[in-house]
Amino acid sequence: MDDSEIEEGHVFRHHDDVETATPEEIEAYDLDDDGKISLVEMGRAKLGIVDARMEEIAEHEGVTGKLAETAHKVLDALDNDDPT
């Protein structure tokens, strides 16, 4: 299925379940302003949420904090468009 087969205003929530996106979801997740939330856009949103959680955990000391810090750096690099 390519983007031309996805109806405008729909969002993928779980596997093939498609529901109508709210205006707030479209505003938050629609990165290319086409009025649709693609699988890539939804994936990037989820990646950003996981990245933020790893950043929180990284503030803790010990092995868990160090592992979370490393995961945060990797996810942050994947999530950001900025090449620096």
CORDA-V852993 format. One record per backbone hydrogen bond with DSSP energy under -1.0 kcal/mol. CO is the residue of the C=O (numbers start at 1). NH is the residue of the N-H. If there is no record, write none. Layout:
# CORDA-V852993
co={CO/CO}
nh={NH/NH}
This chain:
# CORDA-V852993
co={2/3/7/9/10/11/14/17/19/22/23/24/25/26/29/35/38/39/40/41/42/43/44/45/46/47/48/49/50/51/52/53/54/56/57/62/63/64/65/66/67/68/69/70/71/72/73/74/75/76}
nh={5/6/10/21/37/19/17/13/11/26/27/28/29/30/31/9/42/43/44/45/46/47/48/49/50/51/52/53/54/55/56/57/58/59/60/66/67/68/69/70/71/72/73/74/75/76/77/78/79/80}
